Amino acid sequence: MISYYAGVSYNTLDSIKEGLITNFYTLKNNYWKLSNDKLISETTSYWGVTYTRYEWLLEILAHVYHHRGQLHSMLVHCCDKDLNILMFE
């Protein structure tokens, strides 16, 4: 993971957008190919947590929403930006 993160850098808004889109389609394409048997098979992360591939997908989704909430909070409370965005609708 250290070598992965050392090679990944998003320094501009455009690179962040491109990274989100690229990673979304990579995830989607990889999951789309999985059979039901593969989705319910367990896999272990490098830090030792074991879930089925379906559960990992739910964890990824929860993680994305977590960061979305962090970003929203930072913009509202730290940068005093009124985003006029409903977070949950």
C-alpha positions as CSV (number, residue, x, y, z in Angstrom):
1,M,0.0,0.0,0.0
2,I,2.9,2.4,0.7
3,S,4.2,2.0,-2.8
4,Y,0.7,2.3,-4.3
5,Y,0.0,5.6,-2.5
6,A,3.5,6.9,-3.3
7,G,2.6,6.6,-7.0
8,V,-0.8,8.3,-6.7
9,S,-1.2,12.0,-6.5
10,Y,-4.1,14.3,-7.1
11,N,-3.0,17.9,-7.1
12,T,-5.7,19.6,-9.1
13,L,-9.5,19.6,-9.2
14,D,-9.4,18.1,-12.7
15,S,-7.0,15.3,-11.6
16,I,-9.4,14.5,-8.6
17,K,-12.4,14.3,-10.9
18,E,-10.5,12.1,-13.4
19,G,-9.3,9.8,-10.6
20,L,-12.8,9.5,-9.2
21,I,-14.3,8.7,-12.6
22,T,-11.5,6.3,-13.5
23,N,-11.6,4.4,-10.2
24,F,-15.4,4.2,-10.3
25,Y,-15.3,2.6,-13.8
26,T,-12.5,0.3,-12.8
27,L,-14.5,-0.9,-9.7
28,K,-17.7,-1.2,-11.7
29,N,-16.1,-3.2,-14.5
30,N,-14.3,-5.5,-12.0
31,Y,-17.5,-6.1,-10.0
32,W,-19.7,-6.5,-13.1
33,K,-17.6,-9.6,-14.1
34,L,-18.1,-11.4,-10.8
35,S,-20.4,-14.3,-10.6
36,N,-22.7,-14.7,-7.6
37,D,-20.3,-17.3,-6.2
38,K,-17.4,-14.8,-6.4
39,L,-19.5,-12.1,-4.8
40,I,-20.2,-14.3,-1.7
41,S,-16.6,-15.6,-1.5
42,E,-14.5,-14.1,1.2
43,T,-11.3,-12.2,0.7
44,T,-8.9,-10.7,3.3
45,S,-7.4,-7.3,3.1
46,Y,-3.7,-6.6,3.6
47,W,-4.5,-5.4,7.2
48,G,-6.3,-8.6,8.0
49,V,-10.1,-7.9,7.7
50,T,-12.1,-10.5,6.0
51,Y,-15.4,-9.9,4.1
52,T,-17.2,-11.2,1.1
53,R,-16.6,-9.3,-2.0
54,Y,-20.2,-8.0,-1.7
55,E,-19.5,-6.7,1.8
56,W,-16.3,-5.1,0.6
57,L,-18.4,-3.2,-2.0
58,L,-20.6,-1.9,0.8
59,E,-17.6,-0.9,2.8
60,I,-16.3,1.0,-0.2
61,L,-19.6,2.8,-0.6
62,A,-19.7,3.7,3.1
63,H,-16.1,5.0,2.9
64,V,-17.0,7.2,-0.1
65,Y,-19.9,8.7,1.7
66,H,-17.7,9.2,4.8
67,H,-15.3,11.3,2.8
68,R,-18.2,13.2,1.1
69,G,-19.4,14.2,4.5
70,Q,-15.9,15.2,5.6
71,L,-15.5,17.4,2.5
72,H,-18.9,19.0,3.0
73,S,-18.1,19.7,6.7
74,M,-14.8,21.2,5.9
75,L,-16.2,23.5,3.2
76,V,-19.1,24.6,5.4
77,H,-17.4,25.0,8.8
78,C,-13.8,25.7,7.9
79,C,-14.2,27.7,4.6
80,D,-17.5,29.3,5.5
81,K,-19.0,28.2,2.2
82,D,-22.8,27.9,1.8
83,L,-23.0,25.0,-0.6
84,N,-26.8,24.8,-0.8
85,I,-26.5,21.1,-1.3
86,L,-28.8,18.5,0.4
87,M,-26.6,15.8,1.7
88,F,-29.3,13.1,2.1
89,E,-32.2,13.2,-0.2
